Amino acid sequence: MSDNFPPPPPEQPQPAPHTPAQAGPEPERSSPQPPPSPWAREPWAAPAPAGPARKGRTGLIVTLVLGVSFALVGAVVVLVYSLMQSAWDSAALSPERPGSSSSAPYTEEDEEEPDEEPEFDTDGTADVTITKCTRDSLIDWPHAELEVVNGTGSTAAYVAYVSFVDRDGELVSEGLAVAEDVAPGEKATMTAQGTGEAPEGTKCRLDRVQRDAM
């Protein structure tokens, strides 16, 4: 061997042969999820229980309401008391009645009693007279004609009650006569008509007269 040849290169380490790993089962791939719908409703969730802050707020409202109520009641009481006090002061300082010469309290005896008018006499028998007593020639019914003279001082109305009796005094029929608005001192005539047949000789009798002032 010639000395002109260079020495051989040193041996390089050889890489280990690559053995592929044993293939295992491939992982399952999840299917893609659809996007959420814009019209879908969110699930309802129960509200959280009220904490101590709400209780404190309720107590504050109740306290304010009670305070306002007491203030209003106090204002009404003060107003009523003021009005009553003003009324008492006005009554104590009221002037005396006009025309009173003393400070004595007024009584009903101080008033003058009005003069009583004389009672009107309702018995007018003395003002009425029977002027005619006959019976109808066709039906034989009796009737009486009367004259009234107002002997009072005021206009009056008269109602005369007449009885028709036979010769023996037995009642045959009755009649009524009326005169209205008879002035004082004036005369008026009225007629009392009986009902039913009356025998011959029947008489007219004035029972009573009611007189009323107009």
TORPA-4810 file (N, C-alpha, C, O; in nm, 3 decimals):
<nodes>
NODE_1_0.085_-0.119_0.000_0.000_0.000_0.000_0.087_0.121_0.000_0.189_0.130_0.068_M
NODE_2_0.039_0.218_-0.083_0.123_0.335_-0.096_0.097_0.427_0.017_-0.013_0.433_0.073_S
NODE_3_0.198_0.498_0.049_0.184_0.596_0.157_0.116_0.720_0.111_0.089_0.808_0.192_D
NODE_4_0.086_0.731_-0.017_0.022_0.853_-0.065_-0.130_0.855_-0.046_-0.191_0.960_-0.066_N
NODE_5_-0.189_0.750_-0.011_-0.334_0.743_0.009_-0.372_0.787_0.150_-0.309_0.746_0.247_F
NODE_6_-0.476_0.872_0.161_-0.517_0.913_0.298_-0.582_0.801_0.372_-0.629_0.703_0.313_P
NODE_7_-0.585_0.816_0.506_-0.645_0.707_0.586_-0.796_0.708_0.565_-0.852_0.812_0.533_P
NODE_8_-0.861_0.599_0.581_-1.007_0.589_0.564_-1.082_0.664_0.674_-1.036_0.670_0.788_P
NODE_9_-1.196_0.722_0.640_-1.273_0.795_0.744_-1.328_0.702_0.851_-1.355_0.585_0.828_P
NODE_10_-1.343_0.759_0.967_-1.397_0.672_1.077_-1.544_0.636_1.047_-1.614_0.705_0.973_P
NODE_11_-1.586_0.527_1.108_-1.724_0.480_1.087_-1.823_0.570_1.163_-1.804_0.602_1.280_E
NODE_12_-1.928_0.609_1.091_-2.036_0.691_1.150_-2.144_0.603_1.208_-2.176_0.497_1.152_Q
NODE_13_-2.202_0.646_1.320_-2.312_0.562_1.379_-2.436_0.568_1.289_-2.478_0.673_1.241_P
NODE_14_-2.490_0.452_1.270_-2.608_0.439_1.185_-2.735_0.458_1.268_-2.747_0.401_1.377_Q
NODE_15_-2.832_0.541_1.216_-2.961_0.559_1.292_-3.039_0.433_1.293_-3.034_0.353_1.200_P
NODE_16_-3.112_0.417_1.403_-3.194_0.296_1.419_-3.307_0.301_1.319_-3.366_0.406_1.294_A
NODE_17_-3.336_0.190_1.264_-3.444_0.187_1.165_-3.577_0.228_1.229_-3.609_0.186_1.340_P
NODE_18_-3.654_0.310_1.159_-3.784_0.362_1.208_-3.892_0.260_1.181_-3.919_0.223_1.067_H
NODE_19_-3.951_0.214_1.290_-4.059_0.116_1.278_-4.189_0.188_1.304_-4.206_0.246_1.411_T
NODE_20_-4.279_0.187_1.214_-4.409_0.257_1.236_-4.484_0.197_1.352_-4.488_0.075_1.370_P
NODE_21_-4.542_0.284_1.432_-4.621_0.238_1.549_-4.746_0.168_1.502_-4.803_0.197_1.397_A
NODE_22_-4.783_0.074_1.585_-4.901_-0.005_1.552_-5.027_0.085_1.552_-5.057_0.153_1.651_Q
NODE_23_-5.093_0.083_1.446_-5.211_0.169_1.431_-5.324_0.123_1.519_-5.362_0.006_1.514_A
NODE_24_-5.379_0.212_1.600_-5.494_0.179_1.686_-5.625_0.228_1.625_-5.626_0.282_1.515_G
NODE_25_-5.733_0.211_1.696_-5.864_0.257_1.643_-5.870_0.409_1.639_-5.832_0.477_1.734_P
NODE_26_-5.917_0.459_1.529_-5.927_0.604_1.513_-6.035_0.660_1.606_-6.139_0.597_1.626_E
NODE_27_-6.011_0.781_1.663_-6.113_0.840_1.754_-6.237_0.884_1.675_-6.229_0.927_1.559_P
NODE_28_-6.352_0.871_1.744_-6.479_0.910_1.679_-6.485_1.060_1.665_-6.454_1.136_1.757_E
NODE_29_-6.526_1.099_1.551_-6.541_1.241_1.524_-6.687_1.284_1.551_-6.783_1.223_1.504_R
NODE_30_-6.696_1.393_1.631_-6.832_1.443_1.665_-6.891_1.516_1.547_-6.822_1.587_1.473_S
NODE_31_-7.026_1.496_1.531_-7.094_1.562_1.420_-7.108_1.712_1.449_-7.125_1.749_1.565_S
NODE_32_-7.102_1.794_1.353_-7.112_1.941_1.377_-7.251_1.979_1.429_-7.353_1.932_1.378_P
NODE_33_-7.254_2.067_1.533_-7.380_2.113_1.594_-7.438_2.226_1.510_-7.365_2.313_1.463_Q
NODE_34_-7.575_2.225_1.492_-7.638_2.335_1.415_-7.636_2.463_1.497_-7.636_2.457_1.620_P
NODE_35_-7.634_2.577_1.434_-7.634_2.706_1.509_-7.768_2.726_1.582_-7.872_2.680_1.534_P
NODE_36_-7.766_2.794_1.695_-7.891_2.816_1.771_-7.988_2.901_1.693_-7.949_2.991_1.618_P
NODE_37_-8.121_2.870_1.711_-8.227_2.945_1.641_-8.249_3.080_1.709_-8.249_3.086_1.832_S
NODE_38_-8.268_3.187_1.634_-8.293_3.319_1.698_-8.427_3.326_1.767_-8.448_3.413_1.852_P
NODE_39_-8.522_3.234_1.732_-8.655_3.237_1.797_-8.663_3.143_1.916_-8.769_3.135_1.979_W
NODE_40_-8.560_3.074_1.947_-8.563_2.982_2.061_-8.568_3.061_2.192_-8.498_3.161_2.205_A
NODE_41_-8.651_3.016_2.291_-8.664_3.081_2.422_-8.562_3.025_2.519_-8.531_2.906_2.520_R
NODE_42_-8.512_3.114_2.599_-8.419_3.069_2.701_-8.494_2.995_2.810_-8.609_3.030_2.839_E
NODE_43_-8.438_2.897_2.871_-8.505_2.822_2.979_-8.533_2.913_3.098_-8.450_2.997_3.135_P
NODE_44_-8.657_2.895_3.159_-8.700_2.979_3.272_-8.621_2.941_3.396_-8.600_2.824_3.426_W
NODE_45_-8.579_3.043_3.464_-8.504_3.022_3.588_-8.579_3.088_3.701_-8.624_3.201_3.686_A
NODE_46_-8.594_3.023_3.811_-8.664_3.076_3.927_-8.590_3.196_3.982_-8.467_3.196_3.988_A
NODE_47_-8.665_3.302_4.022_-8.595_3.419_4.078_-8.526_3.387_4.208_-8.569_3.303_4.286_P
NODE_48_-8.421_3.454_4.226_-8.343_3.432_4.348_-8.421_3.481_4.469_-8.487_3.584_4.458_A
NODE_49_-8.417_3.416_4.580_-8.491_3.459_4.700_-8.444_3.598_4.745_-8.327_3.635_4.736_P
NODE_50_-8.547_3.673_4.796_-8.515_3.809_4.840_-8.420_3.805_4.958_-8.435_3.725_5.051_A
NODE_51_-8.325_3.889_4.952_-8.226_3.894_5.058_-8.266_3.990_5.167_-8.377_4.043_5.161_G
NODE_52_-8.187_4.015_5.259_-8.218_4.106_5.369_-8.236_4.249_5.324_-8.295_4.329_5.397_P
NODE_53_-8.186_4.285_5.204_-8.203_4.423_5.159_-8.350_4.454_5.136_-8.394_4.564_5.171_A
NODE_54_-8.431_4.358_5.075_-8.572_4.382_5.052_-8.648_4.396_5.182_-8.734_4.483_5.193_R
NODE_55_-8.619_4.314_5.280_-8.685_4.326_5.410_-8.659_4.462_5.471_-8.749_4.524_5.529_K
NODE_56_-8.538_4.508_5.458_-8.507_4.640_5.514_-8.585_4.750_5.442_-8.628_4.846_5.506_G
NODE_57_-8.603_4.737_5.310_-8.679_4.838_5.237_-8.825_4.836_5.277_-8.884_4.943_5.292_R
NODE_58_-8.885_4.719_5.297_-9.027_4.709_5.340_-9.045_4.773_5.477_-9.142_4.847_5.498_T
NODE_59_-8.956_4.747_5.568_-8.966_4.809_5.701_-8.958_4.960_5.694_-9.026_5.029_5.769_G
NODE_60_-8.874_5.012_5.603_-8.862_5.156_5.589_-8.992_5.218_5.537_-9.032_5.325_5.582_L
NODE_61_-9.058_5.151_5.440_-9.185_5.202_5.385_-9.293_5.203_5.492_-9.366_5.301_5.505_I
NODE_62_-9.303_5.095_5.570_-9.404_5.089_5.677_-9.380_5.200_5.778_-9.475_5.263_5.825_V
NODE_63_-9.256_5.224_5.812_-9.225_5.330_5.910_-9.266_5.467_5.857_-9.320_5.549_5.930_T
NODE_64_-9.239_5.491_5.728_-9.277_5.621_5.670_-9.428_5.639_5.668_-9.477_5.747_5.699_L
NODE_65_-9.504_5.533_5.632_-9.650_5.542_5.628_-9.706_5.572_5.766_-9.794_5.658_5.780_V
NODE_66_-9.656_5.502_5.868_-9.704_5.526_6.004_-9.672_5.668_6.049_-9.754_5.733_6.114_L
NODE_67_-9.554_5.715_6.014_-9.518_5.851_6.053_-9.608_5.956_5.990_-9.649_6.051_6.056_G
NODE_68_-9.639_5.939_5.861_-9.728_6.034_5.793_-9.868_6.029_5.853_-9.931_6.133_5.869_V
NODE_69_-9.917_5.909_5.886_-10.051_5.895_5.945_-10.059_5.967_6.078_-10.154_6.041_6.103_S
NODE_70_-9.961_5.946_6.163_-9.963_6.013_6.294_-9.956_6.165_6.278_-10.019_6.239_6.353_F
NODE_71_-9.879_6.211_6.178_-9.870_6.355_6.157_-10.003_6.414_6.114_-10.040_6.522_6.159_A
NODE_72_-10.077_6.343_6.025_-10.208_6.392_5.982_-10.306_6.395_6.097_-10.380_6.492_6.112_L
NODE_73_-10.309_6.290_6.179_-10.401_6.286_6.293_-10.371_6.401_6.388_-10.463_6.466_6.438_V
NODE_74_-10.246_6.427_6.414_-10.210_6.537_6.502_-10.253_6.671_6.447_-10.299_6.758_6.522_G
NODE_75_-10.239_6.689_6.314_-10.281_6.816_6.254_-10.431_6.836_6.265_-10.476_6.948_6.291_A
NODE_76_-10.510_6.728_6.246_-10.656_6.740_6.258_-10.695_6.775_6.400_-10.783_6.860_6.421_V
NODE_77_-10.632_6.712_6.499_-10.665_6.742_6.639_-10.635_6.888_6.672_-10.714_6.954_6.739_V
NODE_78_-10.522_6.937_6.625_-10.487_7.077_6.653_-10.587_7.172_6.586_-10.625_7.272_6.646_V
NODE_79_-10.630_7.140_6.463_-10.725_7.226_6.393_-10.859_7.229_6.465_-10.917_7.336_6.482_L
NODE_80_-10.909_7.113_6.508_-11.037_7.109_6.580_-11.029_7.186_6.711_-11.122_7.260_6.746_V
NODE_81_-10.921_7.170_6.781_-10.905_7.242_6.908_-10.903_7.394_6.884_-10.961_7.470_6.961_Y
NODE_82_-10.835_7.437_6.777_-10.830_7.581_6.747_-10.968_7.636_6.715_-11.004_7.745_6.760_S
NODE_83_-11.047_7.560_6.636_-11.182_7.606_6.603_-11.270_7.614_6.727_-11.343_7.711_6.743_L
NODE_84_-11.264_7.515_6.814_-11.343_7.517_6.937_-11.302_7.634_7.026_-11.388_7.699_7.086_M
NODE_85_-11.173_7.661_7.034_-11.126_7.772_7.116_-11.176_7.905_7.061_-11.213_7.994_7.138_Q
NODE_86_-11.177_7.919_6.928_-11.227_8.043_6.867_-11.376_8.060_6.894_-11.422_8.172_6.921_S
NODE_87_-11.453_7.948_6.888_-11.597_7.957_6.915_-11.622_7.998_7.058_-11.711_8.079_7.084_A
NODE_88_-11.546_7.944_7.152_-11.564_7.980_7.293_-11.530_8.129_7.316_-11.601_8.198_7.390_W
NODE_89_-11.426_8.176_7.253_-11.389_8.317_7.268_-11.497_8.408_7.211_-11.528_8.512_7.269_D
NODE_90_-11.554_8.370_7.095_-11.658_8.452_7.034_-11.783_8.457_7.122_-11.847_8.561_7.134_S
NODE_91_-11.818_8.343_7.183_-11.936_8.339_7.269_-11.913_8.423_7.394_-12.006_8.487_7.443_A
NODE_92_-11.791_8.425_7.445_-11.764_8.502_7.566_-11.764_8.651_7.539_-11.795_8.729_7.629_A
NODE_93_-11.730_8.694_7.418_-11.721_8.836_7.386_-11.840_8.887_7.306_-11.837_8.999_7.257_L
NODE_94_-11.949_8.805_7.292_-12.064_8.847_7.214_-12.133_8.964_7.281_-12.144_8.965_7.403_S
NODE_95_-12.181_9.066_7.204_-12.246_9.182_7.264_-12.384_9.148_7.316_-12.440_9.043_7.282_P
NODE_96_-12.437_9.237_7.399_-12.569_9.214_7.455_-12.675_9.234_7.348_-12.652_9.299_7.246_E
NODE_97_-12.793_9.177_7.373_-12.904_9.191_7.281_-12.944_9.336_7.272_-12.945_9.406_7.373_R
NODE_98_-12.980_9.385_7.151_-13.023_9.525_7.138_-13.149_9.550_7.220_-13.241_9.468_7.221_P
NODE_99_-13.151_9.664_7.288_-13.268_9.700_7.365_-13.267_9.650_7.507_-13.355_9.686_7.585_G
NODE_100_-13.170_9.567_7.544_-13.165_9.516_7.681_-13.093_9.617_7.768_-12.986_9.665_7.732_S
NODE_101_-13.151_9.650_7.881_-13.095_9.752_7.970_-13.010_9.693_8.081_-12.953_9.768_8.160_S
NODE_102_-13.001_9.565_8.089_-12.921_9.501_8.193_-12.848_9.384_8.133_-12.874_9.343_8.020_S
NODE_103_-12.756_9.329_8.211_-12.679_9.214_8.166_-12.742_9.083_8.207_-12.678_8.979_8.200_S
NODE_104_-12.869_9.086_8.252_-12.937_8.963_8.294_-12.960_8.875_8.172_-12.984_8.927_8.063_A
NODE_105_-12.952_8.744_8.188_-12.974_8.654_8.073_-13.116_8.667_8.019_-13.210_8.696_8.092_P
NODE_106_-13.126_8.644_7.889_-13.256_8.656_7.821_-13.340_8.533_7.852_-13.290_8.421_7.847_Y
NODE_107_-13.465_8.554_7.882_-13.559_8.444_7.908_-13.682_8.464_7.822_-13.707_8.572_7.770_T
NODE_108_-13.759_8.355_7.807_-13.880_8.362_7.726_-13.986_8.451_7.790_-14.075_8.500_7.720_E
NODE_109_-13.978_8.474_7.922_-14.077_8.558_7.988_-14.068_8.702_7.943_-14.164_8.777_7.957_E
NODE_110_-13.950_8.745_7.888_-13.933_8.883_7.845_-14.017_8.913_7.721_-14.050_9.030_7.697_D
NODE_111_-14.053_8.812_7.644_-14.132_8.835_7.524_-14.278_8.862_7.560_-14.333_8.800_7.651_E
NODE_112_-14.337_8.953_7.489_-14.477_8.983_7.512_-14.564_8.883_7.438_-14.544_8.858_7.319_E
NODE_113_-14.657_8.827_7.508_-14.747_8.731_7.447_-14.847_8.805_7.359_-14.903_8.906_7.400_E
NODE_114_-14.870_8.755_7.238_-14.967_8.821_7.149_-15.108_8.809_7.206_-15.143_8.714_7.274_P
NODE_115_-15.186_8.910_7.173_-15.324_8.909_7.218_-15.400_8.796_7.150_-15.395_8.781_7.028_D
NODE_116_-15.468_8.718_7.229_-15.544_8.606_7.175_-15.672_8.658_7.112_-15.744_8.739_7.170_E
NODE_117_-15.699_8.609_6.991_-15.822_8.648_6.925_-15.940_8.577_6.990_-15.928_8.462_7.034_E
NODE_118_-16.052_8.643_6.996_-16.169_8.579_7.055_-16.209_8.455_6.976_-16.202_8.454_6.853_P
NODE_119_-16.250_8.353_7.047_-16.286_8.228_6.982_-16.410_8.247_6.896_-16.507_8.310_6.937_E
NODE_120_-16.405_8.192_6.776_-16.516_8.207_6.682_-16.626_8.108_6.719_-16.602_7.989_6.738_F
NODE_121_-16.748_8.161_6.729_-16.863_8.077_6.765_-16.910_8.002_6.641_-16.954_8.063_6.543_D
NODE_122_-16.900_7.869_6.646_-16.939_7.787_6.531_-17.087_7.755_6.527_-17.136_7.699_6.429_T
NODE_123_-17.158_7.790_6.631_-17.302_7.764_6.633_-17.375_7.881_6.568_-17.386_7.988_6.627_D
NODE_124_-17.423_7.860_6.446_-17.491_7.968_6.372_-17.641_7.950_6.364_-17.704_8.001_6.272_G
NODE_125_-17.698_7.879_6.460_-17.842_7.856_6.455_-17.920_7.986_6.462_-18.023_7.999_6.396_T
NODE_126_-17.872_8.081_6.539_-17.944_8.207_6.553_-17.944_8.290_6.426_-18.026_8.380_6.411_A
NODE_127_-17.851_8.259_6.331_-17.843_8.337_6.207_-17.931_8.280_6.096_-17.945_8.343_5.991_D
NODE_128_-17.992_8.163_6.116_-18.063_8.094_6.009_-18.211_8.081_6.047_-18.245_8.052_6.161_V
NODE_129_-18.297_8.104_5.948_-18.442_8.093_5.968_-18.504_8.019_5.851_-18.468_8.044_5.736_T
NODE_130_-18.599_7.927_5.879_-18.672_7.858_5.774_-18.784_7.951_5.727_-18.870_7.988_5.807_I
NODE_131_-18.784_7.987_5.601_-18.884_8.079_5.547_-18.996_8.007_5.473_-19.104_8.063_5.455_T
NODE_132_-18.973_7.881_5.428_-19.075_7.810_5.352_-19.053_7.660_5.366_-18.939_7.614_5.361_K
NODE_133_-19.162_7.583_5.384_-19.153_7.437_5.395_-19.266_7.379_5.310_-19.383_7.392_5.344_C
NODE_134_-19.229_7.315_5.200_-19.328_7.259_5.107_-19.281_7.123_5.060_-19.174_7.074_5.096_T
NODE_135_-19.369_7.061_4.974_-19.331_6.937_4.908_-19.363_6.949_4.761_-19.452_7.025_4.723_R
NODE_136_-19.292_6.877_4.680_-19.308_6.886_4.535_-19.443_6.829_4.494_-19.485_6.725_4.544_D
NODE_137_-19.511_6.898_4.402_-19.644_6.854_4.361_-19.643_6.732_4.271_-19.746_6.666_4.256_S
NODE_138_-19.530_6.701_4.211_-19.521_6.587_4.121_-19.470_6.461_4.190_-19.527_6.353_4.172_L
NODE_139_-19.364_6.473_4.268_-19.303_6.355_4.328_-19.321_6.351_4.480_-19.282_6.254_4.544_I
NODE_140_-19.380_6.457_4.539_-19.408_6.462_4.683_-19.282_6.458_4.769_-19.287_6.410_4.882_D
NODE_141_-19.168_6.507_4.716_-19.047_6.516_4.798_-19.049_6.650_4.871_-19.083_6.752_4.812_W
NODE_142_-19.011_6.651_4.999_-19.015_6.776_5.074_-18.888_6.858_5.053_-18.782_6.803_5.023_P
NODE_143_-18.900_6.989_5.070_-18.784_7.077_5.068_-18.815_7.200_5.150_-18.931_7.238_5.168_H
NODE_144_-18.705_7.264_5.201_-18.719_7.382_5.286_-18.630_7.492_5.233_-18.516_7.469_5.192_A
NODE_145_-18.685_7.616_5.235_-18.608_7.734_5.197_-18.568_7.808_5.324_-18.650_7.828_5.414_E
NODE_146_-18.438_7.849_5.331_-18.385_7.911_5.452_-18.320_8.044_5.418_-18.273_8.065_5.305_L
NODE_147_-18.317_8.133_5.516_-18.249_8.262_5.503_-18.145_8.274_5.614_-18.173_8.244_5.730_E
NODE_148_-18.026_8.319_5.577_-17.918_8.334_5.673_-17.874_8.479_5.675_-17.859_8.542_5.570_V
NODE_149_-17.853_8.534_5.795_-17.801_8.668_5.815_-17.675_8.656_5.901_-17.681_8.611_6.015_V
NODE_150_-17.564_8.695_5.846_-17.436_8.681_5.918_-17.430_8.784_6.030_-17.420_8.904_6.006_N
NODE_151_-17.437_8.736_6.153_-17.432_8.824_6.268_-17.294_8.837_6.329_-17.282_8.892_6.438_G
NODE_152_-17.190_8.788_6.263_-17.054_8.797_6.316_-16.980_8.912_6.248_-17.034_8.979_6.161_T
NODE_153_-16.856_8.934_6.290_-16.775_9.041_6.233_-16.684_8.996_6.122_-16.598_9.073_6.079_G
NODE_154_-16.698_8.874_6.074_-16.613_8.824_5.966_-16.697_8.741_5.870_-16.805_8.694_5.904_S
NODE_155_-16.644_8.724_5.749_-16.714_8.643_5.649_-16.720_8.499_5.696_-16.625_8.446_5.753_T
NODE_156_-16.836_8.436_5.673_-16.856_8.300_5.724_-16.929_8.216_5.622_-16.992_8.266_5.529_A
NODE_157_-16.918_8.085_5.643_-16.992_7.986_5.563_-17.086_7.911_5.656_-17.054_7.889_5.773_A
NODE_158_-17.204_7.872_5.604_-17.306_7.808_5.686_-17.346_7.674_5.626_-17.355_7.659_5.504_Y
NODE_159_-17.368_7.578_5.714_-17.421_7.448_5.675_-17.538_7.419_5.770_-17.518_7.406_5.891_V
NODE_160_-17.658_7.409_5.715_-17.780_7.389_5.797_-17.831_7.246_5.778_-17.839_7.197_5.665_A
NODE_161_-17.865_7.181_5.888_-17.918_7.044_5.887_-18.067_7.052_5.918_-18.107_7.101_6.024_Y
NODE_162_-18.150_7.001_5.824_-18.296_7.010_5.836_-18.355_6.870_5.839_-18.312_6.782_5.764_V
NODE_163_-18.454_6.850_5.927_-18.528_6.725_5.936_-18.672_6.749_5.892_-18.731_6.852_5.924_S
NODE_164_-18.727_6.653_5.818_-18.867_6.659_5.774_-18.944_6.553_5.854_-18.911_6.435_5.849_F
NODE_165_-19.047_6.599_5.926_-19.124_6.509_6.014_-19.271_6.518_5.977_-19.318_6.620_5.926_V
NODE_166_-19.344_6.409_6.004_-19.488_6.408_5.976_-19.565_6.473_6.090_-19.505_6.533_6.180_D
NODE_167_-19.698_6.462_6.086_-19.782_6.527_6.185_-19.759_6.472_6.325_-19.779_6.542_6.424_R
NODE_168_-19.716_6.346_6.332_-19.692_6.285_6.463_-19.549_6.308_6.512_-19.511_6.263_6.620_D
NODE_169_-19.470_6.379_6.434_-19.333_6.407_6.474_-19.233_6.299_6.434_-19.116_6.304_6.474_G
NODE_170_-19.279_6.200_6.355_-19.188_6.095_6.309_-19.103_6.145_6.192_-19.150_6.218_6.105_E
NODE_171_-18.979_6.104_6.194_-18.886_6.149_6.090_-18.923_6.086_5.957_-18.939_5.964_5.946_L
NODE_172_-18.936_6.170_5.855_-18.967_6.123_5.720_-18.843_6.127_5.632_-18.814_6.031_5.560_V
NODE_173_-18.768_6.238_5.637_-18.650_6.254_5.554_-18.561_6.362_5.616_-18.599_6.428_5.713_S
NODE_174_-18.441_6.378_5.559_-18.345_6.479_5.605_-18.289_6.553_5.485_-18.284_6.500_5.374_E
NODE_175_-18.246_6.677_5.509_-18.188_6.757_5.402_-18.074_6.843_5.454_-18.054_6.857_5.575_G
NODE_176_-17.999_6.899_5.360_-17.880_6.978_5.392_-17.881_7.103_5.307_-17.908_7.096_5.187_L
NODE_177_-17.852_7.219_5.369_-17.846_7.347_5.297_-17.711_7.412_5.325_-17.660_7.405_5.437_A
NODE_178_-17.652_7.476_5.222_-17.518_7.534_5.232_-17.520_7.675_5.176_-17.581_7.702_5.073_V
NODE_179_-17.451_7.766_5.248_-17.428_7.904_5.200_-17.283_7.940_5.230_-17.235_7.920_5.342_A
NODE_180_-17.213_7.993_5.130_-17.072_8.024_5.144_-17.047_8.173_5.125_-17.123_8.243_5.058_E
NODE_181_-16.937_8.219_5.187_-16.888_8.357_5.171_-16.997_8.460_5.201_-17.025_8.549_5.120_D
NODE_182_-17.057_8.446_5.317_-17.158_8.543_5.360_-17.086_8.651_5.440_-17.029_8.623_5.546_V
NODE_183_-17.087_8.774_5.391_-17.016_8.884_5.456_-17.088_8.925_5.584_-17.205_8.893_5.601_A
NODE_184_-17.019_8.994_5.673_-17.083_9.038_5.798_-17.205_9.128_5.770_-17.196_9.224_5.694_P
NODE_185_-17.319_9.094_5.832_-17.442_9.171_5.814_-17.517_9.141_5.686_-17.627_9.192_5.668_G
NODE_186_-17.462_9.060_5.595_-17.527_9.029_5.469_-17.625_8.913_5.485_-17.614_8.833_5.578_E
NODE_187_-17.724_8.904_5.389_-17.822_8.798_5.387_-17.794_8.703_5.271_-17.735_8.742_5.170_K
NODE_188_-17.836_8.579_5.287_-17.823_8.479_5.182_-17.935_8.378_5.197_-17.984_8.356_5.308_A
NODE_189_-17.976_8.316_5.088_-18.080_8.213_5.090_-18.019_8.079_5.053_-17.921_8.073_4.978_T
NODE_190_-18.078_7.973_5.104_-18.032_7.839_5.073_-18.150_7.744_5.085_-18.250_7.776_5.149_M
NODE_191_-18.138_7.626_5.022_-18.248_7.529_5.015_-18.198_7.394_5.063_-18.090_7.349_5.026_T
NODE_192_-18.280_7.329_5.146_-18.253_7.193_5.193_-18.353_7.100_5.127_-18.474_7.118_5.143_A
NODE_193_-18.305_7.001_5.052_-18.391_6.910_4.976_-18.397_6.775_5.046_-18.294_6.715_5.076_Q
NODE_194_-18.522_6.727_5.072_-18.541_6.595_5.128_-18.551_6.490_5.018_-18.563_6.525_4.901_G
NODE_195_-18.546_6.364_5.055_-18.555_6.253_4.959_-18.668_6.161_5.001_-18.688_6.135_5.120_T
NODE_196_-18.741_6.112_4.904_-18.852_6.023_4.932_-18.984_6.098_4.947_-18.987_6.218_4.974_G
NODE_197_-19.092_6.023_4.929_-19.224_6.084_4.939_-19.255_6.122_5.083_-19.221_6.050_5.177_E
NODE_198_-19.319_6.235_5.097_-19.359_6.284_5.228_-19.511_6.302_5.230_-19.568_6.353_5.133_A
NODE_199_-19.577_6.262_5.337_-19.722_6.277_5.343_-19.762_6.423_5.360_-19.678_6.509_5.390_P
NODE_200_-19.889_6.450_5.341_-19.940_6.585_5.364_-19.923_6.623_5.510_-19.932_6.539_5.600_E
NODE_201_-19.899_6.749_5.532_-19.879_6.796_5.668_-19.736_6.779_5.719_-19.710_6.800_5.837_G
NODE_202_-19.642_6.741_5.630_-19.503_6.726_5.672_-19.446_6.862_5.711_-19.473_6.962_5.644_T
NODE_203_-19.369_6.866_5.818_-19.311_6.990_5.869_-19.158_6.988_5.854_-19.095_6.882_5.846_K
NODE_204_-19.101_7.107_5.851_-18.954_7.124_5.841_-18.901_7.170_5.976_-18.954_7.263_6.037_C
NODE_205_-18.795_7.103_6.022_-18.738_7.135_6.153_-18.587_7.160_6.137_-18.515_7.078_6.081_R
NODE_206_-18.542_7.276_6.190_-18.399_7.309_6.184_-18.330_7.246_6.304_-18.354_7.283_6.418_L
NODE_207_-18.243_7.148_6.275_-18.176_7.075_6.383_-18.054_7.153_6.435_-18.043_7.179_6.554_D
NODE_208_-17.965_7.190_6.347_-17.845_7.263_6.389_-17.783_7.330_6.268_-17.813_7.296_6.154_R
NODE_209_-17.694_7.430_6.296_-17.626_7.504_6.191_-17.478_7.514_6.226_-17.441_7.558_6.335_V
NODE_210_-17.394_7.474_6.134_-17.250_7.483_6.149_-17.200_7.608_6.079_-17.220_7.625_5.959_Q
NODE_211_-17.132_7.698_6.156_-17.081_7.823_6.100_-16.929_7.823_6.110_-16.873_7.798_6.217_R
NODE_212_-16.862_7.851_5.999_-16.716_7.854_5.994_-16.669_7.986_5.937_-16.723_8.034_5.838_D
NODE_213_-16.568_8.044_6.001_-16.512_8.170_5.953_-16.430_8.146_5.829_-16.363_8.043_5.821_A
NODE_214_-16.433_8.234_5.735_-16.360_8.221_5.608_-16.227_8.296_5.619_-16.149_8.298_5.524_M
</nodes>
